[in-house]
């Protein structure tokens, strides 16, 4: 007889306590170029080991575990990439995400979770005062270089929500611009739009590189500094706020959105991109779970619900707030009118 579905089981405990092994396996595969070694044709462990220039035992065990995890398939002793691995883990793919491993598993981030209990007991970060919100934090240069390809689907979905007046010149401000994917996507869609990117100086060097590569260098300028204190300028048609507000508490978010409202022309729009959980704060899991990342890496950040964004925006002077999921990603856009 099989056990009932609700019978007590230690499976979840062991899967969770050993989850770091899954991250290590994926990182090893990226570091060893294992996905490229397989490519578009099935390969045996011996063939993969030769191409990776590694002993057979380690490659066989790694490939089997990647198959268990769902990154590979295995048939008749040959390993193949899944469709998702072919799109996101082959270096030649335009949607390659392997470069993000260096940022997402950087010691500065992973070590923040080594003693999460202390953070919770203290009610604040126990490792550093500001976490990743510290001025000019070096992690954001790595983020800008590594995470840009991951943002392409989200940025294109966000850009599709905006319609700018093509009969006149328009201006878009991209807050915490980083890789610049969001602002660049909007500018490429609107030939008379000028992009103003705001970030720290070292990060903006990456933004500017990407703007040149996208062919919009003549429609690009930058503002260097702290988004809470630097002069934002005024008269913008759109202000983009992608993946920024989750780093701060509700009061600081509202204070910042008041600055955004003042920088927009009447009728201009703010477009926020975020992980937006439902009101129950446990669904959908990818968005709701992001709050734990903010607990471990920021002093007061969180994953905010749409109801919370509505209140923040209303207090900042905005109206007509709307929520727009951005499939296939786990993020959503919140758009409101000044």
ZITACOR-V740502 format. One record per pair of residues at least 6 apart in sequence whose ideal C-beta (glycine too) atoms are under 8 Angstrom apart, sorted by the first residue. I is the first residue (numbers start at 1). J is the second residue. D is the distance in Angstrom with one decimal. If there is no record, write none. Layout:
i=I j=J d=D
i=I j=J d=D
This chain:
i=3 j=9 d=7.7
i=22 j=69 d=5.9
i=23 j=105 d=6.2
i=25 j=62 d=6.2
i=25 j=65 d=5.1
i=25 j=66 d=6.3
i=25 j=69 d=6.8
i=26 j=66 d=7.6
i=26 j=69 d=7.5
i=26 j=71 d=7.1
i=26 j=101 d=7.1
i=27 j=101 d=5.3
i=27 j=105 d=5.7
i=28 j=34 d=7.8
i=28 j=62 d=6.1
i=29 j=35 d=6.3
i=29 j=62 d=6.4
i=29 j=66 d=5.9
i=29 j=71 d=7.2
i=29 j=89 d=7.7
i=30 j=89 d=7.2
i=30 j=98 d=4.4
i=30 j=101 d=5.0
i=31 j=101 d=8.0
i=32 j=52 d=4.9
i=32 j=54 d=6.5
i=32 j=59 d=7.9
i=32 j=62 d=7.8
i=33 j=52 d=6.4
i=33 j=91 d=7.4
i=34 j=48 d=6.4
i=34 j=52 d=6.0
i=34 j=59 d=7.3
i=34 j=62 d=6.8
i=34 j=63 d=7.1
i=34 j=66 d=7.5
i=35 j=71 d=7.8
i=35 j=81 d=6.2
i=35 j=85 d=5.9
i=35 j=89 d=4.3
i=35 j=90 d=5.7
i=35 j=91 d=7.8
i=35 j=98 d=7.5
i=36 j=90 d=6.3
i=36 j=91 d=5.5
i=36 j=92 d=7.8
i=37 j=43 d=7.0
i=37 j=47 d=7.9
i=37 j=48 d=4.9
i=37 j=51 d=3.9
i=37 j=52 d=5.1
i=38 j=48 d=6.2
i=38 j=72 d=7.4
i=38 j=79 d=5.8
i=38 j=80 d=6.7
i=38 j=81 d=5.6
i=39 j=81 d=7.6
i=39 j=90 d=7.2
i=40 j=81 d=7.6
i=40 j=86 d=7.2
i=41 j=80 d=8.0
i=42 j=75 d=7.4
i=42 j=78 d=3.7
i=42 j=79 d=6.6
i=42 j=80 d=4.6
i=43 j=51 d=7.6
i=43 j=78 d=6.2
i=43 j=79 d=5.9
i=43 j=80 d=7.9
i=44 j=77 d=5.6
i=44 j=78 d=5.7
i=44 j=79 d=7.5
i=45 j=56 d=6.1
i=45 j=59 d=5.5
i=45 j=60 d=4.1
i=45 j=63 d=5.7
i=45 j=77 d=7.5
i=45 j=79 d=7.2
i=46 j=56 d=6.0
i=48 j=59 d=5.3
i=48 j=63 d=6.2
i=48 j=79 d=6.7
i=49 j=55 d=6.6
i=49 j=56 d=4.6
i=49 j=58 d=7.9
i=49 j=59 d=4.1
i=49 j=60 d=7.5
i=52 j=59 d=6.1
i=63 j=72 d=6.2
i=63 j=74 d=7.5
i=63 j=79 d=5.0
i=64 j=74 d=7.2
i=66 j=72 d=4.6
i=66 j=79 d=8.0
i=67 j=73 d=6.5
i=67 j=74 d=4.7
i=67 j=79 d=6.8
i=70 j=82 d=6.7
i=71 j=81 d=7.8
i=71 j=82 d=6.4
i=71 j=84 d=7.9
i=71 j=85 d=5.0
i=71 j=89 d=7.1
i=72 j=79 d=4.9
i=72 j=80 d=6.6
i=72 j=81 d=6.5
i=72 j=82 d=6.6
i=72 j=85 d=6.8
i=73 j=79 d=7.2
i=73 j=80 d=5.0
i=73 j=81 d=7.9
i=73 j=82 d=6.1
i=74 j=80 d=7.7
i=81 j=89 d=7.3
i=81 j=90 d=7.2
i=86 j=93 d=7.1
i=87 j=93 d=5.7
i=87 j=95 d=5.2
i=88 j=95 d=5.6
i=88 j=96 d=6.6
i=88 j=97 d=4.5
i=88 j=98 d=7.8
i=89 j=96 d=7.1
i=89 j=97 d=6.8
i=89 j=98 d=5.6
i=90 j=96 d=6.5
i=91 j=98 d=6.5
i=94 j=149 d=7.0
i=94 j=152 d=7.6
i=95 j=149 d=6.0
i=95 j=152 d=6.7
i=95 j=153 d=7.8
i=96 j=149 d=5.6
i=97 j=149 d=6.4
i=97 j=150 d=5.4
i=99 j=145 d=7.3
i=99 j=146 d=4.4
i=99 j=147 d=8.0
i=99 j=149 d=7.0
i=100 j=146 d=4.8
i=100 j=147 d=5.4
i=100 j=149 d=7.8
i=100 j=150 d=5.6
i=101 j=146 d=7.9
i=102 j=142 d=6.4
i=102 j=146 d=5.7
i=103 j=109 d=7.6
i=103 j=139 d=7.0
i=103 j=142 d=4.8
i=103 j=143 d=5.2
i=103 j=146 d=4.4
i=103 j=147 d=6.3
i=106 j=139 d=6.6
i=106 j=142 d=6.8
i=108 j=132 d=7.7
i=108 j=139 d=5.7
i=109 j=132 d=7.6
i=109 j=139 d=7.3
i=109 j=297 d=6.2
i=111 j=127 d=7.0
i=112 j=119 d=7.8
i=112 j=125 d=7.3
i=112 j=127 d=6.0
i=112 j=131 d=6.9
i=112 j=296 d=4.4
i=112 j=297 d=5.0
i=113 j=296 d=4.7
i=115 j=126 d=6.7
i=116 j=295 d=7.3
i=116 j=296 d=5.8
i=118 j=126 d=4.2
i=119 j=125 d=5.8
i=119 j=126 d=5.3
i=119 j=127 d=8.0
i=119 j=295 d=6.6
i=119 j=296 d=6.5
i=120 j=295 d=7.5
i=124 j=299 d=5.6
i=124 j=300 d=7.8
i=125 j=131 d=5.0
i=125 j=297 d=7.8
i=125 j=298 d=7.4
i=125 j=299 d=5.7
i=128 j=134 d=7.0
i=129 j=299 d=7.3
i=130 j=137 d=7.7
i=130 j=299 d=6.4
i=131 j=297 d=4.9
i=131 j=298 d=4.8
i=131 j=299 d=6.1
i=132 j=139 d=5.7
i=132 j=140 d=7.6
i=132 j=247 d=7.1
i=132 j=297 d=5.0
i=132 j=298 d=6.2
i=133 j=247 d=5.1
i=133 j=248 d=7.4
i=133 j=298 d=5.5
i=133 j=299 d=6.6
i=133 j=301 d=7.5
i=135 j=200 d=7.4
i=135 j=226 d=6.5
i=136 j=200 d=4.8
i=136 j=201 d=7.7
i=136 j=202 d=6.8
i=138 j=202 d=7.7
i=140 j=178 d=6.6
i=140 j=199 d=7.5
i=140 j=200 d=6.7
i=140 j=202 d=7.9
i=140 j=203 d=5.1
i=141 j=202 d=5.1
i=141 j=203 d=5.6
i=141 j=206 d=6.6
i=143 j=178 d=6.1
i=143 j=179 d=7.7
i=144 j=178 d=4.5
i=144 j=179 d=4.7
i=144 j=199 d=8.0
i=144 j=203 d=5.2
i=144 j=206 d=4.0
i=144 j=207 d=6.8
i=145 j=179 d=7.5
i=145 j=206 d=5.7
i=147 j=178 d=7.4
i=147 j=179 d=6.2
i=148 j=178 d=7.8
i=148 j=179 d=3.4
i=148 j=180 d=7.6
i=148 j=181 d=5.4
i=148 j=210 d=6.5
i=151 j=179 d=6.3
i=151 j=181 d=4.1
i=151 j=182 d=7.1
i=151 j=242 d=7.8
i=152 j=181 d=6.1
i=152 j=185 d=7.9
i=153 j=326 d=7.5
i=153 j=328 d=6.6
i=153 j=329 d=5.6
i=154 j=181 d=7.8
i=154 j=182 d=7.9
i=154 j=242 d=7.9
i=154 j=273 d=6.3
i=154 j=326 d=5.3
i=154 j=329 d=4.7
i=154 j=331 d=5.4
i=155 j=181 d=4.1
i=155 j=182 d=4.5
i=155 j=184 d=7.4
i=155 j=185 d=4.1
i=155 j=242 d=7.6
i=156 j=185 d=5.3
i=157 j=326 d=4.0
i=157 j=327 d=7.6
i=157 j=329 d=7.2
i=157 j=333 d=7.3
i=158 j=182 d=5.9
i=158 j=185 d=7.0
i=158 j=186 d=7.8
i=158 j=240 d=7.6
i=158 j=242 d=7.2
i=158 j=271 d=6.0
i=158 j=273 d=5.6
i=158 j=326 d=6.4
i=158 j=333 d=5.1
i=159 j=182 d=7.4
i=159 j=185 d=3.9
i=159 j=186 d=4.7
i=159 j=188 d=7.8
i=159 j=189 d=5.1
i=160 j=189 d=7.7
i=161 j=271 d=6.6
i=161 j=324 d=5.7
i=161 j=333 d=5.8
i=161 j=335 d=5.9
i=162 j=186 d=6.0
i=162 j=189 d=7.7
i=162 j=190 d=8.0
i=162 j=238 d=5.9
i=162 j=269 d=6.9
i=162 j=271 d=6.5
i=162 j=335 d=8.0
i=164 j=170 d=4.7
i=164 j=172 d=7.9
i=164 j=186 d=7.7
i=164 j=190 d=4.6
i=164 j=192 d=7.8
i=164 j=193 d=5.8
i=164 j=237 d=5.9
i=164 j=238 d=7.1
i=165 j=237 d=7.5
i=166 j=190 d=6.6
i=166 j=191 d=7.2
i=166 j=192 d=5.9
i=168 j=192 d=6.7
i=169 j=192 d=5.1
i=169 j=193 d=7.6
i=169 j=194 d=6.7
i=170 j=190 d=6.5
i=170 j=192 d=6.1
i=170 j=193 d=4.7
i=170 j=194 d=7.3
i=170 j=237 d=4.3
i=170 j=238 d=7.7
i=171 j=193 d=7.1
i=171 j=194 d=5.1
i=171 j=196 d=6.5
i=171 j=235 d=6.6
i=171 j=236 d=5.1
i=171 j=237 d=5.8
i=172 j=183 d=5.9
i=172 j=186 d=5.4
i=172 j=187 d=6.7
i=172 j=193 d=5.7
i=172 j=194 d=7.2
i=172 j=195 d=5.4
i=172 j=196 d=6.9
i=172 j=236 d=6.5
i=172 j=237 d=6.5
i=172 j=238 d=4.6
i=172 j=239 d=7.5
i=172 j=240 d=6.5
i=173 j=196 d=4.8
i=173 j=198 d=6.6
i=173 j=223 d=8.0
i=173 j=232 d=6.5
i=173 j=233 d=7.1
i=173 j=236 d=4.8
i=173 j=238 d=7.4
i=173 j=239 d=4.7
i=173 j=240 d=6.9
i=173 j=263 d=6.4
i=174 j=180 d=6.7
i=174 j=182 d=5.9
i=174 j=183 d=3.4
i=174 j=195 d=6.3
i=174 j=196 d=7.0
i=174 j=197 d=4.9
i=174 j=198 d=6.6
i=174 j=240 d=4.6
i=174 j=242 d=7.6
i=175 j=198 d=5.5
i=175 j=227 d=5.4
i=175 j=239 d=6.5
i=175 j=240 d=6.3
i=175 j=241 d=4.8
i=175 j=242 d=7.5
i=175 j=244 d=5.6
i=175 j=260 d=7.5
i=176 j=198 d=6.8
i=176 j=199 d=5.7
i=176 j=227 d=6.2
i=176 j=241 d=7.7
i=176 j=242 d=7.2
i=176 j=243 d=7.3
i=176 j=244 d=4.4
i=177 j=183 d=5.9
i=177 j=197 d=3.6
i=177 j=198 d=5.9
i=177 j=199 d=4.8
i=177 j=203 d=7.5
i=177 j=204 d=7.0
i=177 j=207 d=4.9
i=177 j=222 d=7.8
i=178 j=199 d=6.2
i=178 j=203 d=6.0
i=178 j=206 d=7.4
i=178 j=207 d=6.7
i=179 j=206 d=6.4
i=179 j=207 d=6.7
i=179 j=210 d=5.9
i=180 j=195 d=7.7
i=180 j=197 d=5.8
i=180 j=206 d=7.7
i=180 j=207 d=4.0
i=180 j=210 d=4.7
i=180 j=211 d=5.8
i=181 j=210 d=7.5
i=182 j=240 d=5.0
i=182 j=242 d=4.6
i=182 j=273 d=6.8
i=183 j=195 d=4.5
i=183 j=197 d=5.9
i=183 j=240 d=5.9
i=184 j=195 d=7.0
i=184 j=210 d=6.4
i=184 j=211 d=6.2
i=184 j=214 d=4.9
i=184 j=216 d=6.5
i=186 j=193 d=6.5
i=186 j=195 d=7.3
i=186 j=238 d=6.8
i=186 j=240 d=7.0
i=187 j=193 d=4.9
i=187 j=194 d=7.5
i=187 j=195 d=4.7
i=187 j=214 d=7.9
i=187 j=216 d=5.1
i=187 j=219 d=5.8
i=187 j=220 d=7.8
i=188 j=214 d=6.4
i=188 j=216 d=6.9
i=193 j=219 d=6.8
i=193 j=237 d=7.7
i=194 j=219 d=4.8
i=194 j=220 d=7.5
i=194 j=221 d=7.1
i=195 j=211 d=7.0
i=195 j=216 d=6.6
i=195 j=219 d=6.1
i=195 j=220 d=5.2
i=195 j=221 d=7.5
i=196 j=221 d=5.3
i=196 j=222 d=6.9
i=196 j=223 d=6.2
i=196 j=233 d=6.8
i=196 j=236 d=7.6
i=197 j=204 d=6.1
i=197 j=207 d=4.8
i=197 j=208 d=7.7
i=197 j=211 d=7.5
i=197 j=220 d=6.9
i=197 j=221 d=7.5
i=197 j=222 d=4.8
i=197 j=223 d=7.3
i=198 j=222 d=7.1
i=198 j=223 d=4.4
i=198 j=224 d=7.8
i=198 j=225 d=7.4
i=198 j=227 d=5.8
i=198 j=230 d=7.1
i=198 j=232 d=7.2
i=199 j=207 d=6.4
i=199 j=222 d=7.7
i=199 j=224 d=7.5
i=200 j=224 d=6.9
i=200 j=225 d=7.6
i=201 j=224 d=4.8
i=204 j=222 d=4.9
i=204 j=224 d=6.3
i=207 j=222 d=7.0
i=208 j=217 d=7.8
i=208 j=220 d=6.9
i=208 j=222 d=6.8
i=211 j=217 d=5.8
i=211 j=220 d=4.3
i=212 j=220 d=8.0
i=223 j=230 d=6.0
i=223 j=231 d=7.6
i=223 j=232 d=7.1
i=223 j=233 d=7.2
i=224 j=230 d=7.4
i=227 j=244 d=7.2
i=227 j=256 d=6.9
i=228 j=252 d=7.5
i=228 j=255 d=7.6
i=228 j=256 d=6.0
i=228 j=259 d=7.4
i=232 j=259 d=6.2
i=232 j=260 d=7.5
i=232 j=262 d=7.8
i=232 j=263 d=4.3
i=233 j=263 d=6.2
i=234 j=262 d=7.1
i=234 j=263 d=5.4
i=234 j=264 d=8.0
i=234 j=265 d=7.8
i=235 j=263 d=7.9
i=235 j=264 d=7.9
i=235 j=265 d=5.1
i=236 j=263 d=5.5
i=236 j=264 d=5.3
i=236 j=265 d=6.6
i=236 j=268 d=5.9
i=237 j=264 d=7.7
i=237 j=265 d=6.4
i=237 j=268 d=5.2
i=237 j=269 d=7.5
i=238 j=264 d=7.8
i=238 j=268 d=6.3
i=238 j=269 d=5.2
i=238 j=270 d=7.5
i=238 j=271 d=6.3
i=239 j=260 d=4.9
i=239 j=263 d=6.1
i=239 j=264 d=5.9
i=239 j=268 d=7.3
i=239 j=269 d=7.7
i=239 j=270 d=5.0
i=239 j=271 d=7.5
i=240 j=270 d=8.0
i=240 j=271 d=5.3
i=240 j=273 d=7.7
i=241 j=257 d=8.0
i=241 j=260 d=6.8
i=241 j=270 d=6.3
i=241 j=271 d=7.0
i=241 j=272 d=4.6
i=241 j=273 d=7.4
i=242 j=271 d=7.9
i=242 j=272 d=7.4
i=242 j=273 d=4.0
i=243 j=273 d=6.0
i=243 j=274 d=6.7
i=243 j=331 d=7.9
i=245 j=253 d=4.7
i=245 j=256 d=7.2
i=245 j=257 d=8.0
i=245 j=272 d=6.4
i=245 j=274 d=6.4
i=245 j=304 d=7.1
i=245 j=312 d=7.9
i=246 j=274 d=5.9
i=246 j=275 d=6.7
i=246 j=290 d=7.1
i=246 j=294 d=5.6
i=246 j=298 d=7.9
i=246 j=301 d=5.2
i=246 j=302 d=6.5
i=246 j=303 d=6.0
i=246 j=304 d=6.9
i=247 j=294 d=7.0
i=247 j=298 d=5.0
i=247 j=301 d=4.5
i=248 j=256 d=7.2
i=248 j=298 d=7.6
i=248 j=300 d=6.3
i=248 j=301 d=6.1
i=249 j=300 d=4.0
i=249 j=301 d=7.6
i=249 j=302 d=7.5
i=250 j=304 d=7.4
i=250 j=308 d=6.7
i=250 j=312 d=6.6
i=252 j=300 d=7.6
i=253 j=304 d=7.5
i=253 j=312 d=5.3
i=254 j=312 d=4.7
i=254 j=315 d=5.0
i=254 j=316 d=5.6
i=257 j=270 d=7.1
i=257 j=312 d=5.7
i=257 j=313 d=6.2
i=257 j=315 d=7.9
i=257 j=316 d=3.6
i=257 j=318 d=7.1
i=258 j=315 d=7.9
i=258 j=316 d=4.5
i=258 j=317 d=6.7
i=260 j=270 d=5.4
i=260 j=316 d=7.1
i=261 j=270 d=7.5
i=261 j=316 d=5.1
i=261 j=317 d=4.5
i=261 j=318 d=6.2
i=261 j=338 d=5.4
i=264 j=270 d=6.9
i=264 j=338 d=4.1
i=265 j=338 d=7.4
i=266 j=338 d=6.3
i=267 j=337 d=6.5
i=267 j=338 d=6.6
i=268 j=337 d=7.5
i=268 j=338 d=4.8
i=269 j=335 d=5.9
i=269 j=336 d=6.8
i=269 j=337 d=5.7
i=269 j=338 d=7.0
i=270 j=313 d=7.4
i=270 j=318 d=6.4
i=270 j=335 d=7.2
i=270 j=336 d=5.4
i=270 j=338 d=7.1
i=271 j=333 d=5.8
i=271 j=334 d=7.5
i=271 j=335 d=5.2
i=272 j=309 d=6.7
i=272 j=333 d=6.7
i=272 j=334 d=4.3
i=272 j=335 d=7.7
i=272 j=336 d=8.0
i=273 j=326 d=7.3
i=273 j=331 d=5.7
i=273 j=332 d=7.5
i=273 j=333 d=5.3
i=274 j=303 d=7.4
i=274 j=304 d=6.9
i=274 j=309 d=7.6
i=274 j=331 d=6.4
i=274 j=332 d=6.6
i=274 j=334 d=6.9
i=275 j=286 d=7.3
i=275 j=287 d=4.2
i=275 j=288 d=8.0
i=275 j=290 d=3.9
i=275 j=303 d=4.8
i=275 j=330 d=6.5
i=275 j=331 d=5.9
i=275 j=332 d=7.8
i=276 j=287 d=5.8
i=276 j=303 d=7.3
i=276 j=304 d=7.0
i=276 j=305 d=6.5
i=276 j=306 d=5.5
i=276 j=309 d=7.2
i=276 j=323 d=6.7
i=276 j=331 d=7.5
i=276 j=332 d=4.4
i=276 j=334 d=7.1
i=277 j=283 d=6.9
i=277 j=284 d=7.2
i=277 j=287 d=4.7
i=277 j=288 d=3.8
i=277 j=290 d=7.8
i=277 j=291 d=7.3
i=277 j=303 d=5.4
i=277 j=305 d=5.8
i=278 j=284 d=7.0
i=278 j=288 d=7.3
i=278 j=305 d=6.9
i=279 j=305 d=5.4
i=279 j=307 d=6.2
i=280 j=288 d=8.0
i=281 j=288 d=5.6
i=281 j=291 d=7.3
i=281 j=303 d=7.9
i=281 j=305 d=7.1
i=282 j=288 d=5.1
i=284 j=330 d=7.1
i=286 j=330 d=3.8
i=287 j=303 d=6.3
i=287 j=330 d=5.5
i=287 j=331 d=7.4
i=287 j=332 d=7.5
i=288 j=303 d=6.5
i=290 j=303 d=4.4
i=291 j=302 d=5.4
i=291 j=303 d=4.1
i=294 j=301 d=3.4
i=294 j=302 d=5.4
i=294 j=303 d=6.5
i=295 j=301 d=7.7
i=295 j=302 d=7.9
i=304 j=312 d=7.7
i=306 j=321 d=7.9
i=306 j=323 d=4.7
i=306 j=332 d=7.7
i=306 j=334 d=6.7
i=309 j=321 d=6.6
i=309 j=323 d=7.9
i=309 j=334 d=4.9
i=310 j=321 d=4.9
i=313 j=321 d=4.9
i=313 j=334 d=7.4
i=313 j=336 d=4.6
i=314 j=321 d=7.4
i=317 j=338 d=7.0
i=318 j=336 d=3.9
i=318 j=337 d=6.4
i=318 j=338 d=6.1
i=319 j=336 d=6.7
i=319 j=337 d=5.5
i=320 j=336 d=6.1
i=320 j=337 d=4.7
i=321 j=334 d=6.1
i=321 j=335 d=7.2
i=321 j=336 d=4.2
i=322 j=334 d=7.2
i=322 j=335 d=5.3
i=322 j=336 d=7.4
i=323 j=332 d=5.8
i=323 j=333 d=7.6
i=323 j=334 d=5.7
i=324 j=332 d=6.2
i=324 j=333 d=4.4
i=324 j=334 d=7.5
i=324 j=335 d=6.6
i=325 j=332 d=5.0
i=326 j=332 d=5.9
i=326 j=333 d=5.8
